[in-house]
Amino acid sequence: MQGYDENADLLIPRYEALNFSLVHKPVRHLFPKQAGAVLDIGAGTGRDASVFANMGHRVTAIEPTTPLREAGMRLHPSPNIRWIDDRLPDLISLDGYHRHFGLVMLTGVWMHLDCHEQKTAMSNICTLLEGDGKLIMSLRHGPIPPGRRMFHVPADTVIDLAAENGLNVLLRQDEQSLQEENRRAGVTWTHLAFCKS
């Protein structure tokens, strides 16, 4: 993934330093109470996957950046986490694995997809949701770090695309970045949650 492989040594401790409860505070109440299947797309170092696994969920962690995926496997070994080298929009490696999830997480991932990839990805993700499953994502807004492939993604565009694929918005909340450096740079986040109609 452009900008991540070469910066993995810097990014790994930054990702691990972020507190799961704080990162997901706006959406925590939407997480499943009963153990089930969770898909963490763009799982990074496995910080979130590990917490879900410790809750008893069976987690499929998708991470295309080899150094991040290998760090996650090393830092968060768990029989409840299955690591897969794959990426949006197609998620072709999920074929043959568990194909329906009560929760799909995309934390800081969507802005790496262009508009055509977003359409394909949303369609594919919707087919992975169980009947009462939820899709939860966070969108990054602000200046793009040098060397990263990112796009400006308005929340309204994502909400409209989700609606086209049969998803209703459960939550939309804007937040300042938890990282001081990002706050100074003007980075903000939008948390979105969806369920099937």
MOKA-V245857 format. One record per pair of residues at least 24 apart in sequence whose ideal C-beta (glycine too) atoms are under 8 Angstrom apart, sorted by the first residue. I is the first residue (numbers start at 1). J is the second residue. Records with the same first field share a line. If there is no record, write none. Layout:
I=J ; J
This chain:
1=64 ; 65 ; 87 ; 112 ; 149
2=147 ; 148 ; 149
3=145 ; 146 ; 147 ; 148 ; 149
4=65 ; 67 ; 68 ; 148
5=65 ; 66 ; 67
6=147
7=147
8=65 ; 67 ; 68 ; 71
9=67
11=44 ; 68
12=45 ; 67 ; 68 ; 71
14=179
15=44 ; 45 ; 47 ; 68
16=45 ; 47 ; 75
18=47 ; 178 ; 179
19=178
20=47 ; 48 ; 51
22=178
23=48 ; 107 ; 138 ; 178
24=48 ; 107 ; 136
26=171 ; 173 ; 175 ; 191
27=136 ; 171 ; 173 ; 191 ; 193
30=134 ; 136 ; 170 ; 171 ; 193
31=55 ; 103
32=57 ; 102 ; 103 ; 134
36=101 ; 102 ; 103 ; 130
37=98 ; 100 ; 101 ; 102 ; 103 ; 130
38=101 ; 102 ; 103 ; 104 ; 105
39=101 ; 103 ; 104 ; 105 ; 128
40=105 ; 107
41=88 ; 91 ; 104 ; 105 ; 106 ; 109 ; 125
42=88 ; 106 ; 107 ; 108 ; 109 ; 112
43=69 ; 72 ; 83
44=68 ; 72 ; 107
45=71 ; 72 ; 75 ; 76
46=71 ; 72 ; 73 ; 75 ; 76 ; 81 ; 83
47=76
48=105 ; 107
49=76 ; 78 ; 81
50=75 ; 76 ; 78 ; 81
52=103
53=78 ; 80 ; 81
54=78 ; 80
56=80
57=103
58=82 ; 98
60=84 ; 94 ; 97 ; 98 ; 101
62=86 ; 87 ; 91 ; 93 ; 94
88=112 ; 113 ; 117 ; 121 ; 124
89=113 ; 117 ; 118 ; 119 ; 120 ; 121 ; 124
90=120 ; 124
91=124 ; 128
94=128
99=128
100=128 ; 129 ; 130 ; 133
101=128 ; 129 ; 130 ; 133
102=130 ; 132 ; 133 ; 134
103=133 ; 134 ; 136
104=128 ; 129 ; 133 ; 134 ; 135 ; 136
105=136 ; 137
106=135 ; 136 ; 137 ; 138
107=137 ; 138
108=138 ; 140 ; 189
109=137
110=137 ; 139 ; 153 ; 158
111=139 ; 140 ; 150 ; 151 ; 152 ; 153
112=149 ; 150 ; 151
113=151
114=151
115=151
118=153 ; 158 ; 161
119=161
122=161 ; 162 ; 164 ; 165
123=165
126=165 ; 166 ; 167 ; 196
129=196
131=196
132=195 ; 196
133=195 ; 196
134=170 ; 193 ; 194 ; 195
135=162 ; 167 ; 193 ; 194 ; 195
136=191 ; 192 ; 193 ; 194
137=191 ; 192 ; 193
138=189 ; 190 ; 191 ; 192
139=189 ; 190 ; 192
140=187 ; 188 ; 189
141=187 ; 188 ; 189 ; 190
142=177 ; 182 ; 185 ; 186 ; 187 ; 188
143=185 ; 186 ; 187
155=190 ; 192
158=192
159=192
162=192 ; 194
166=196 ; 197
167=194 ; 195 ; 196 ; 197
168=194 ; 195 ; 196 ; 197
169=193 ; 194
170=194 ; 195
